[in-house]
Amino acid sequence: MVLFAAGIVLSGNSPALNASPAKITQYYQNHHAGILVSELLINLASVVFLWFLGGLHANLRQRDEHGFLAPVVLAAGAATVAVGMMSDLAGTVAGLLAAEHSLTDPSLTRALLDINTGAHLVFFPLAVLTATLAVAIRQGAAGARWVGWLSALSSAACLVSAVIGSLDASSMVPPLGLLGFFITVAALSIGMLRDREAAPAAGLAGQPATAGQQ
C-alpha cells in the first residue's frame, strides 16, 4: 500500500484527455523522471500484491475448501493487476520517449495518455474483488466484521468510479473505493500475520510435556 501511494503521488496531475497534444507532450517531458519512478513503484506494488493474493487464496481455501470465494478472489485480483500494469506500461513508454525527446507524434501522445489514464477500468475487477472479500469476511472466512462492511462499501464506491470513468473519461474518478480497498488489504494482512504467529504457539502449547519437564 505504501508503494502504491508513493507511486500515485509521484505521478503528478496528468492533463485532461481533451488537452492539446502540445500540452500533453509538455506534461510528459516535464515530469518524465517522476512518471518513470512512479510506474516502477506501482509495478513493484503489483508484484507484492500478487504475493498477498496467494496468501489470501490459501487462507480462504483452508476455511472454505469447496467454495467459490477463493478462486474468485484470485481471478479478480489477477485481473486488477493485469489491467493496472497495462495502464502503467503506457505511462512508462511515454516517460521513456519524453526523456529522449522522441514524443513527437500527436496521435501517439494522445493514445498513450488515453491508456495511461484509463485506470478507471481497474475499478471493474476491483469491485468484484472487494465484493467477494466482503462475502468471505461476513461468512467468517477472514478478517473482522467491520472489515467486511468496509469492503462492501469499497465495492460500491469502486463500481461508481468505474461507471463515472466509462461515461466521461475526462472527469475526475472518485478515489474513495481505492482508499477503502487499501484499508481492507492492510487489515486482512495484519489479521493473517497474527494468525500465522498464533499457529506455532498453539502447536507448542498442545505438545505433551517431556520426561524432564514432568
C-alpha positions as CSV (number, residue, x, y, z in Angstrom):
1,M,0.0,0.0,0.0
2,V,2.9,2.3,0.7
3,L,4.4,1.6,-2.8
4,F,1.0,2.3,-4.4
5,A,0.5,5.5,-2.5
6,A,4.1,6.7,-3.3
7,G,3.6,5.9,-7.0
8,I,0.4,7.8,-7.2
9,V,1.9,10.9,-5.5
10,L,4.9,10.9,-7.8
11,S,2.9,10.6,-11.0
12,G,1.6,14.2,-10.6
13,N,-1.5,15.6,-12.1
14,S,-2.0,14.3,-15.6
15,P,-3.6,16.7,-18.2
16,A,-7.2,16.2,-19.3
17,L,-7.9,14.0,-22.2
18,N,-9.2,16.9,-24.2
19,A,-6.0,18.9,-23.7
20,S,-4.0,19.8,-26.7
21,P,-1.2,17.4,-27.9
22,A,1.4,20.1,-27.1
23,K,0.2,20.3,-23.5
24,I,0.2,16.5,-23.2
25,T,3.7,16.3,-24.6
26,Q,4.9,19.1,-22.2
27,Y,3.5,17.2,-19.3
28,Y,5.4,14.1,-20.1
29,Q,8.6,16.0,-20.8
30,N,8.4,18.0,-17.6
31,H,7.5,15.0,-15.4
32,H,9.2,12.0,-17.2
33,A,11.5,11.3,-14.2
34,G,8.7,11.3,-11.7
35,I,6.5,9.3,-14.0
36,L,9.1,6.6,-14.5
37,V,9.8,6.2,-10.8
38,S,6.0,6.2,-10.2
39,E,5.4,3.4,-12.7
40,L,8.3,1.4,-11.2
41,L,6.9,1.7,-7.6
42,I,3.3,0.8,-8.8
43,N,4.6,-2.2,-10.7
44,L,6.6,-3.4,-7.6
45,A,3.5,-2.9,-5.6
46,S,1.5,-5.1,-8.0
47,V,4.1,-7.9,-7.6
48,V,3.8,-7.7,-3.8
49,F,0.0,-7.6,-4.1
50,L,0.1,-10.9,-6.1
51,W,2.0,-12.4,-3.2
52,F,-0.7,-11.1,-0.8
53,L,-3.4,-12.6,-3.1
54,G,-1.6,-16.0,-3.0
55,G,-1.6,-16.0,0.8
56,L,-5.2,-14.9,0.9
57,H,-6.2,-17.6,-1.6
58,A,-4.5,-20.2,0.5
59,N,-6.2,-18.9,3.7
60,L,-9.7,-19.0,2.1
61,R,-9.1,-22.5,0.7
62,Q,-8.3,-23.8,4.1
63,R,-11.5,-22.4,5.5
64,D,-13.8,-23.0,2.5
65,E,-12.2,-25.9,0.6
66,H,-15.0,-26.5,-1.9
67,G,-16.4,-22.9,-2.1
68,F,-16.1,-20.4,-4.9
69,L,-14.7,-17.5,-2.8
70,A,-11.0,-18.4,-3.1
71,P,-10.9,-18.7,-6.9
72,V,-13.0,-15.6,-7.5
73,V,-10.7,-13.6,-5.2
74,L,-7.6,-14.9,-7.0
75,A,-9.1,-14.3,-10.5
76,A,-10.5,-10.8,-9.7
77,G,-7.2,-9.8,-8.1
78,A,-5.1,-11.0,-11.0
79,A,-7.4,-9.1,-13.4
80,T,-7.0,-6.0,-11.4
81,V,-3.2,-6.3,-11.5
82,A,-3.2,-7.1,-15.3
83,V,-5.4,-4.0,-16.2
84,G,-3.3,-1.8,-13.9
85,M,0.0,-2.9,-15.3
86,M,-1.3,-2.3,-18.9
87,S,-2.1,1.2,-17.9
88,D,1.3,1.6,-16.2
89,L,3.1,0.3,-19.3
90,A,1.7,3.1,-21.4
91,G,2.9,5.7,-18.8
92,T,6.4,4.0,-18.9
93,V,6.6,4.2,-22.7
94,A,5.5,7.8,-22.7
95,G,8.0,8.7,-20.0
96,L,10.9,7.0,-21.8
97,L,10.0,8.6,-25.1
98,A,9.7,12.0,-23.4
99,A,13.1,11.5,-21.8
100,E,14.7,11.0,-25.2
101,H,12.6,13.9,-26.7
102,S,11.1,11.4,-29.1
103,L,7.5,12.0,-28.2
104,T,6.7,14.0,-31.4
105,D,3.7,12.2,-32.9
106,P,0.5,13.8,-31.6
107,S,-1.7,10.8,-32.2
108,L,0.7,8.5,-30.3
109,T,1.0,11.0,-27.4
110,R,-2.8,11.1,-27.0
111,A,-3.1,7.3,-27.3
112,L,-0.6,6.8,-24.6
113,L,-2.4,9.3,-22.3
114,D,-5.7,7.6,-23.1
115,I,-4.3,4.2,-22.0
116,N,-2.3,5.6,-19.1
117,T,-5.4,7.5,-17.7
118,G,-7.7,4.6,-18.4
119,A,-7.2,3.4,-14.8
120,H,-10.9,3.6,-14.2
121,L,-11.1,0.2,-15.9
122,V,-9.3,-1.2,-12.9
123,F,-12.3,-0.5,-10.8
124,F,-14.5,-3.1,-12.5
125,P,-12.4,-6.2,-11.3
126,L,-11.7,-4.3,-8.1
127,A,-15.4,-4.0,-7.4
128,V,-15.7,-7.8,-7.9
129,L,-12.7,-8.4,-5.6
130,T,-13.9,-6.2,-2.8
131,A,-17.5,-7.6,-3.0
132,T,-16.1,-11.2,-2.8
133,L,-13.9,-10.2,0.1
134,A,-17.0,-8.7,1.8
135,V,-18.9,-12.0,1.4
136,A,-15.9,-14.1,2.7
137,I,-15.4,-11.8,5.7
138,R,-19.2,-11.8,6.5
139,Q,-19.1,-15.7,6.4
140,G,-16.2,-15.7,8.9
141,A,-13.6,-16.9,6.5
142,A,-11.3,-14.0,7.1
143,G,-11.0,-10.7,8.9
144,A,-13.1,-8.8,11.4
145,R,-16.8,-7.9,10.8
146,W,-16.0,-4.2,10.4
147,V,-13.6,-5.0,7.6
148,G,-16.4,-6.8,5.8
149,W,-18.6,-3.8,5.9
150,L,-15.8,-1.6,4.7
151,S,-15.1,-4.0,1.8
152,A,-18.7,-3.9,0.8
153,L,-18.7,-0.1,0.8
154,S,-15.5,-0.1,-1.1
155,S,-17.1,-2.4,-3.7
156,A,-20.0,0.0,-4.2
157,A,-17.6,3.0,-4.5
158,C,-15.4,1.2,-7.0
159,L,-18.4,0.4,-9.1
160,V,-19.5,4.1,-9.1
161,S,-16.0,5.1,-10.1
162,A,-15.9,2.6,-12.9
163,V,-19.3,3.9,-14.3
164,I,-18.3,7.5,-14.0
165,G,-15.0,6.9,-15.7
166,S,-16.7,5.0,-18.5
167,L,-19.4,7.6,-19.1
168,D,-17.0,10.6,-19.0
169,A,-13.3,9.7,-19.2
170,S,-12.3,13.3,-18.8
171,S,-13.9,13.6,-15.4
172,M,-12.2,13.0,-12.0
173,V,-12.8,9.5,-10.8
174,P,-13.6,9.4,-7.1
175,P,-10.8,7.5,-5.2
176,L,-12.9,6.5,-2.2
177,G,-13.2,2.9,-3.3
178,L,-9.5,2.7,-3.7
179,L,-8.9,4.1,-0.2
180,G,-11.3,1.7,1.3
181,F,-9.6,-1.2,-0.5
182,F,-6.2,-0.1,0.8
183,I,-7.5,-0.2,4.4
184,T,-9.2,-3.6,3.8
185,V,-5.9,-5.1,2.5
186,A,-3.9,-3.7,5.4
187,A,-6.5,-5.1,8.0
188,L,-6.5,-8.5,6.3
189,S,-2.7,-8.6,6.1
190,I,-2.4,-7.8,9.9
191,G,-5.0,-10.5,10.6
192,M,-3.2,-13.2,8.6
193,L,0.1,-12.3,10.2
194,R,-1.4,-12.6,13.6
195,D,-2.9,-16.0,12.7
196,R,0.4,-17.2,11.4
197,E,2.2,-16.2,14.6
198,A,-0.5,-17.7,16.8
199,A,-0.4,-21.1,15.0
200,P,3.1,-22.2,16.1
201,A,2.3,-21.0,19.7
202,A,-0.8,-23.1,19.7
203,G,1.1,-26.1,18.4
204,L,3.7,-25.8,21.1
205,A,1.1,-25.5,23.8
206,G,-0.6,-28.7,22.6
207,Q,2.6,-30.8,22.7
208,P,2.9,-33.3,25.6
209,A,5.4,-32.4,28.3
210,T,8.8,-34.2,28.1
211,A,10.1,-36.5,30.8
212,G,12.4,-33.8,32.1
213,Q,9.5,-31.3,32.2
214,Q,7.3,-33.8,34.0
